[in-house]
Amino acid sequence: MLNLILFGPPGSGKGTQATKLVEKYGLLHISTGDLFRYEMGNNTPLGQEARSYIDKGELVPDSVTIGMLKNKMDKHPEAHGFILDGFPRTVAQAEALDQLLKEGHTEVSVLVAMNVDDAELTERLLERGKTSGRADDRNPEIIANRIKVYKEQTTPVADYYATQDKTRLVNGVGSIEEVFERLCNEIDVVLV
């Protein structure tokens, strides 16, 4: 089973590459944003709990997010593994994920981090902002803050998995195919 965390700052190309990786490796793509929309849209107990925090402007506790992940994984026992997009964002979430996977007698196989410099990220996000409709993709100050938050709060997750020798760094600049090939090279090493 291949359990992959696809990692990178906003604008690094995670969404584009996740689609290609799902197809190549037969993985279940789990996006926490999609999970929240599904659970809240279907008014599930976890969705109701998440909404109660969101409506108060509070962060949804990790336990709720982990519950949503567990539900998604349990619904797809046929999957050859999964690719996580947008989770974990903190070391505490990584530890909770590890515990969940341990209960299922599996573990994170690899975290693949896509490295892209700040200027390139900003350029990509501003370009995406022309068509995405997202206000946060059109404002350079907001983009700079999103990158800063990623570096401060999320980068430690890569360090956490590096202590387990599970973090692989990939140059995220180049054509979609070039970056995809680099990602596959790192993933294939884990599959051997």
N, C-alpha and C positions, 0 to 999 in steps of 0.2 A: 504494500500500500504506500502510495506517495502522498504525503501531506505537506503542502507547500505554502509558505507565506510569501506573497509577492509584495515587495516593500519599495517605497520610494516617495519622494516629496510630491506635492500637488503639481501636476503637469509633467511628471516623469514618463507617462505612457503606460501606467499600470493597467488601465481599462482595456486599452488596445491589445496589449500583450496577454492579458488574462484570457481573452477570447481565443487567441491562437493557442495558448498552452492547454486550455480545456479541450480543444479539438484534438491536439496531438496526443495528449496523455490520457484522455478519457476521464478527466477529473470533474468533480462537482464544484462549480464556482459558487463561493459563498461571499457575498458582499453584505457587510453589516447594514449598509444603507437600505439595500433591498429587503433584508430581514425585518428591519423596523417598519418599513412601509407595508410589508405583507402582514405582520402580526397586528399592527395598529389598524390597517385597512380591513382586516377580517375580525377585528374586535376580540381577539383571543385573550385569555387571561393575562399572558405576558404582555400583549399589546396594550391592554388596559392599564397594567402596572407601569409600563414605559410612559404611556401618555400622561399618567398622573404626575410623574416627575417633570416631563417636558412642559406640561401646562403651567407648572410653577416656576419654570425657568431653571430647573435643576438638572444636573447630569444624571443620566440613567445609571443605576448601580451596575457594576460588572456582573453581578449574579444574574441580573435580568438578561443581559446580552449573552452570557454563557448559556442560559436556559434556551434562548432562541437558537443559538448555534447547535446545541444538543438536539433540539427538535428537528432542525434541518438535516443533521447527520442521520438521525434515527429514521427519517422518512426515506433515506436513500442508502440502504444497506448494500445495494449492488454496485455502488461507486468504487472505482479503483483508488480512490483517495480524493482529496479536495485541494482547492486553491483558495486561500483566504485573502481577501482584498479589503483593506480598511480595518483590520483587526489582527493582532492586538496593537493598540496604540500606546500602551504603558507597560512597564515591567510587571505590575500587579496583574494586568490582563493576560500577559504572557504566562505568568505562573498559574493563573486560573485555567487557561487553555491547556497547559501541560497536565494539570490535574484531571481535567475532563477527558483528555485523550488517554491518559494512564488508566482511567476507569474502563475505557473501551479497548484496552490492551494494544494501544498504538502510541505514536508520538509524532512530533513535528519532524519531518525528514530534513528540510532545508528552508532557510530564509534567504531569498535572493533579493538583494538590494540594488535598485537601479540608481546609479550615480549620474546626476546631471547638474551642471553648475547653475548658480542662481540666475545669471543673465539669460541663459537658455530657457530656464523654467519660466521666467517672467515673460519672455518673448512668446513662448508656446501658449501660456495662459491668456495673454492679451489677444493672441490670434484666435484662440478657442472662444474667447469672450465675444467675438464678432458674430458668432453663430449659436453659442450655447444658451444665450438668454440669461446667463448667470451674472449678476452684478459683481460678485466677488472675482470674476475672471476679467473684469474690465478696469479695475482700479489698481494701479501699481502699488499704492500704499497697503491696500488690503492683501495683495499678493505677497508683498514683502513680509507682512505679519504672518501670513499662513506658512511661509517658508521658515520663518523664525520659530514659530510654535512647533513645527515639525522637528526642527533640529533640537530644540530644547526638551520636548516632551516625548517624542516618538523615537528618535535615534537611539536612546538607551535600550530599546527592545533589540536592535541589531547587536548591540554589545552583549546583552543578556544571552542571546543564542550563540554569539561568538565564543562565550565561555564553554559552550557545549560542542564547539567546532561545527556549528550548523549554519553559520552565516557566510554567504558568498556574495562578493561585490561584482557588479557588472556595469560596464560603461553603457549608459543609457542614451548616448548620442550617436546618431547615425540613422540609416533608413530603418523602417519597421522590420524588414527582413534581417538586416545586420544585427539589430538588438535581439531579435527573436533567436537567431542562431547562437548568440552569446549566452542567452538565458538557457537554451537547451543544452549547451555544452556543460554548464554548471550543474544542471539538473541530472543529466545523464551520468555524471560522475557518482552521484548519490545512488543511482539505480543499479550500479554494478555490484 
